[in-house]
Amino acid sequence: MSDPNQRLIAWQIKTDTGRMKETLDSLPPEMLKHYKAAAASLCEMETKARQTLDTAGVHAIMYVPYLSYARQLYKLSRQQGISGESFALAASVLLSKWAARGLDPDVLVAIRTDVFDIAPPTP
Protein backbone atom coordinates (compact mmCIF):
# COMPACT_ATOMS: atom_id res chain seq x y z
CA MET A 1 0.00 0.00 0.00
CA SER A 2 1.29 3.44 -0.83
CA ASP A 3 2.07 6.13 1.67
CA PRO A 4 -1.15 7.82 2.98
CA ASN A 5 0.48 11.23 2.72
CA GLN A 6 1.20 10.69 -0.97
CA ARG A 7 -2.42 9.69 -1.53
CA LEU A 8 -3.60 12.84 0.22
CA ILE A 9 -1.30 15.03 -1.88
CA ALA A 10 -2.45 13.33 -5.10
CA TRP A 11 -6.09 13.78 -4.09
CA GLN A 12 -5.53 17.47 -3.32
CA ILE A 13 -3.89 18.02 -6.70
CA LYS A 14 -6.66 16.14 -8.48
CA THR A 15 -9.43 18.08 -6.76
CA ASP A 16 -7.91 21.54 -7.17
CA THR A 17 -10.95 23.72 -7.91
CA GLY A 18 -9.04 26.04 -10.23
CA ARG A 19 -7.95 23.14 -12.40
CA MET A 20 -11.45 21.66 -12.36
CA LYS A 21 -12.97 25.00 -13.38
CA GLU A 22 -10.59 25.32 -16.32
CA THR A 23 -11.51 21.83 -17.49
CA LEU A 24 -15.25 22.41 -17.13
CA ASP A 25 -15.07 25.84 -18.79
CA SER A 26 -13.43 24.33 -21.86
CA LEU A 27 -16.21 21.75 -22.35
CA PRO A 28 -19.39 23.80 -23.15
CA PRO A 29 -18.51 24.91 -26.72
CA GLU A 30 -17.83 21.33 -27.80
CA MET A 31 -20.84 20.03 -25.86
CA LEU A 32 -23.07 22.63 -27.51
CA LYS A 33 -21.84 21.61 -30.96
CA HIS A 34 -22.62 17.93 -30.28
CA TYR A 35 -26.01 18.78 -28.78
CA LYS A 36 -27.00 20.93 -31.77
CA ALA A 37 -26.07 18.14 -34.18
CA ALA A 38 -27.98 15.52 -32.16
CA ALA A 39 -31.06 17.75 -31.80
CA ALA A 40 -31.08 18.52 -35.53
CA SER A 41 -30.79 14.82 -36.37
CA LEU A 42 -33.62 13.90 -33.98
CA CYS A 43 -35.88 16.66 -35.34
CA GLU A 44 -35.20 15.54 -38.91
CA MET A 45 -36.10 11.94 -37.99
CA GLU A 46 -39.31 13.03 -36.25
CA THR A 47 -40.32 15.17 -39.23
CA LYS A 48 -39.86 12.21 -41.57
CA ALA A 49 -41.81 9.98 -39.19
CA ARG A 50 -44.67 12.51 -39.03
CA GLN A 51 -44.74 12.70 -42.84
CA THR A 52 -44.93 8.91 -42.99
CA LEU A 53 -47.75 8.88 -40.44
CA ASP A 54 -49.59 11.57 -42.37
CA THR A 55 -49.22 9.60 -45.61
CA ALA A 56 -50.53 6.47 -43.86
CA GLY A 57 -53.59 8.36 -42.63
CA VAL A 58 -52.87 7.94 -38.92
CA HIS A 59 -54.95 10.18 -36.67
CA ALA A 60 -52.95 12.87 -34.87
CA ILE A 61 -53.92 11.52 -31.45
CA MET A 62 -52.09 8.28 -32.31
CA TYR A 63 -48.83 10.02 -33.26
CA VAL A 64 -47.38 9.71 -29.74
CA PRO A 65 -46.91 5.91 -29.65
CA TYR A 66 -45.70 5.82 -33.25
CA LEU A 67 -43.15 8.55 -32.50
CA SER A 68 -42.06 6.59 -29.42
CA TYR A 69 -41.40 3.62 -31.71
CA ALA A 70 -39.45 5.86 -34.08
CA ARG A 71 -37.40 7.29 -31.20
CA GLN A 72 -36.50 3.80 -30.04
CA LEU A 73 -35.31 2.95 -33.55
CA TYR A 74 -33.36 6.19 -33.59
CA LYS A 75 -31.72 5.30 -30.29
CA LEU A 76 -30.76 1.90 -31.64
CA SER A 77 -29.31 3.37 -34.80
CA ARG A 78 -27.36 6.21 -33.19
CA GLN A 79 -26.45 5.42 -29.63
CA GLN A 80 -25.82 1.72 -29.57
CA GLY A 81 -23.92 1.59 -32.84
CA ILE A 82 -25.47 -1.55 -34.27
CA SER A 83 -26.08 -2.02 -37.97
CA GLY A 84 -26.78 -4.60 -40.62
CA GLU A 85 -28.59 -7.80 -39.72
CA SER A 86 -28.33 -7.13 -35.97
CA PHE A 87 -30.07 -3.80 -36.45
CA ALA A 88 -32.74 -5.44 -38.63
CA LEU A 89 -33.40 -8.05 -35.94
CA ALA A 90 -33.60 -5.42 -33.19
CA ALA A 91 -35.97 -3.36 -35.36
CA SER A 92 -38.10 -6.46 -35.89
CA VAL A 93 -38.32 -7.00 -32.13
CA LEU A 94 -39.37 -3.38 -31.64
CA LEU A 95 -41.96 -3.71 -34.38
CA SER A 96 -43.42 -6.79 -32.68
CA LYS A 97 -43.46 -5.02 -29.32
CA TRP A 98 -45.34 -1.97 -30.64
CA ALA A 99 -47.69 -4.09 -32.77
CA ALA A 100 -48.57 -6.04 -29.61
CA ARG A 101 -49.45 -2.68 -28.02
CA GLY A 102 -52.07 -2.14 -30.69
CA LEU A 103 -50.24 -0.16 -33.38
CA ASP A 104 -50.73 -0.99 -37.05
CA PRO A 105 -47.84 -3.22 -38.21
CA ASP A 106 -48.05 -1.80 -41.74
CA VAL A 107 -47.48 1.74 -40.43
CA LEU A 108 -44.61 0.49 -38.25
CA VAL A 109 -43.05 -1.16 -41.29
CA ALA A 110 -43.46 2.10 -43.22
CA ILE A 111 -41.62 4.00 -40.49
CA ARG A 112 -38.90 1.37 -40.40
CA THR A 113 -38.32 1.42 -44.14
CA ASP A 114 -39.12 5.02 -45.12
CA VAL A 115 -37.51 6.83 -42.20
CA PHE A 116 -34.65 4.51 -41.28
CA ASP A 117 -34.15 2.50 -44.49
CA ILE A 118 -34.05 -0.79 -42.59
CA ALA A 119 -34.87 -3.95 -44.52
CA PRO A 120 -36.68 -6.78 -42.77
CA PRO A 121 -34.34 -9.40 -41.30
CA THR A 122 -33.54 -12.42 -43.42
CA PRO A 123 -35.16 -15.60 -42.19
N, C-alpha and C positions, 0 to 999 in steps of 0.2 A: 504494500500500500504506500502511496506517495505521502510526502510530508503534508500535514494539514495546513501549515502556513502557506505552502506553495499553492494548494487548492484554493485557499482564501484569496490570495493575490490574483490568481487566474480568474476567479469568479468576479472580483472587483473590476478587473480590466474588461472582462466580457460584458459586464452590466453597466459600464460607464454611460451615463445618460446622454452626454454630448455625442459620443460615438453612435449611440442608438438613434438619436435625433437626426444625425447626418444620413444614416442609412435609410430611415423612414422617409425623410424629406426627398430623397432621390427616387423613391418608388412611384409616387403619384402620376407623373407624366406617362411613364410606360404602362402603368395600370389603366389609366384613362384610355390610352390608345387601344389596348386589348379589349377593354369593356365596350368601346364604341364599335369595334369590329364585330364582337360577339352579338351586341344588340342589333346591329344592322343585319347580320346574318339571320338572327331569330325572327326579326320583323319581316324579312323577305320570305322566309319559310312560311310564316303565318299568313302572309298575303296570298301566296300561292295556294295554301290549304283552303283559305276562304273562297278563292276563285273556283277551286275544285268543288267545294261544297255548294257553291252557288250554281255551278253548271249541273250538278247532280240533283238540284232541286230540294236540298235539305232546308228545313225550316230554321230560321235564325235562332230559335230557342234551343235547338239541338246542336248548335255550333260548339258549345263548351266541351262536351265529351269527345267530339271529333278532334277538336284542337288539342285536347289532352293527349289523345293518341298520337297526333302529329308531333307534339312536343317530346313524347317519349321516344319516338323514332329519331327525332333530332338529337336527343341526348345520346342515343346509341351511336349515331353516325359521327358525332363531334367529340364527345367527351370520353368515350370508352375506346375509341380507335379501332373498332372492328370493321371489317369489310368483306366483300366476296360472299362465299357460301355461308359463313358464320353469321354475317349480317342478315342475309336472306332468311336464315332459320330463326334468328332472334325476331325479325320483323313478322315472320309467320306466327310465332308464339304471341306477340303483341296483338296481331290481328285476331287470333282466336280468343284472346282474353277480352278484347273490346267487343267482339261479336257476341260472346257469351253474356255481356252486359246489356245487350239489346240493340247495338248499333248495326246498321246495314253492312254486311260483308262486302258488297259491291262498292260501296262508297269508301270503305276502308282500303280496298284494293286500289281504287282510283287515287287515293291520297298516297299510298305506298308507291305506285308507279309514276304518277304525274308529278308529284312534288319531290320525291326522293330518288326516282329512277332505280327502284329496287325490283329485280325480277323475282318471281316466286322461286322457292328452293327446289332443287332437282330432287326427284324422289329417290 
